[in-house]
């Protein structure tokens, strides 16, 4: 390959589409086993590559020259082949600085805990030093390589101000993993997670729920890619402008559009319009349940509502890892916190707020097959719909107008 990314497992990677938005070059993903890295690097059959977990330190002995910054950090994520001479750089440093600045996490005079001891943790340490942290501690399960254990972090460093996660915990496909218990750190003012898939990890969600400035790693990924492309192409780019533009494009394309609302509020109709306009797949959670277990009225009659809600939560957990979908929820899906948390890993929730008098009873919805039932449901759920929505959309207009409002995030 000419340009690309090497790593151990890459099904989660967004790097190909990011790089192909930056420059006019084809970018490939290449998975390598540990014992294949040396031969690949020394063969020099590439023009330039990025390096990800777990090989950011592995590649160093096979390079001819390393930038002072990469050497000081002890990790390389960009390798450029110039006439057979391999040059190593670390653009993760600039990417993480850009993410922290964008998130407005303050590190000066703060105590920072860095989760993990790999190449990205070394970068995070250098960033913390550059930004003036007063104390920096790396945390690992083993406590090796100068790190402390998680138990020590809890018992001796609960006064930490900032946590930076550089482990793969919470990364696709393990979306529901969380590397540390934030409740044990009452002084936290910032949380940064280098994981970018899902868009919002459990760690970031937990931090935001506590009112803590927090962000996942997508902006870092884009920023470091733009900086790497400068080395690839041997020219300066408008880094900030390009990073912001590509981040917005990638985030929009990867974010799921999740539609919530009362039965009869038009979720399915609006969802089809949005899916057609954006060329996306429409996923209807009620339809998936019907495929698996039969008609909803029969499920309620035979097994009851609790059984149906369990099926619904199971379906939502399975679709949560997907990117770039339009998801139409059943009317009661927002009742369980686990559903909302799962959907927010990769999506934003749009509540279609349609006046109760406009909602029409339907025979296939046992909780909404009569007008009186709909009115009662609306009164019971309206506060929950409002509380779980990222956006509240006026549903009392043409479906095309509702769809346009959702696409534009209004």
Order of alpha helices (4+ residues) and beta strands (2+ residues): beta-alpha-beta-alpha-beta-beta-alpha-beta-beta-alpha-beta-alpha-beta-alpha-beta-beta-alpha-beta-alpha-alpha-beta-alpha-beta-alpha-alpha-alpha-beta-alpha-beta-alpha-beta-alpha
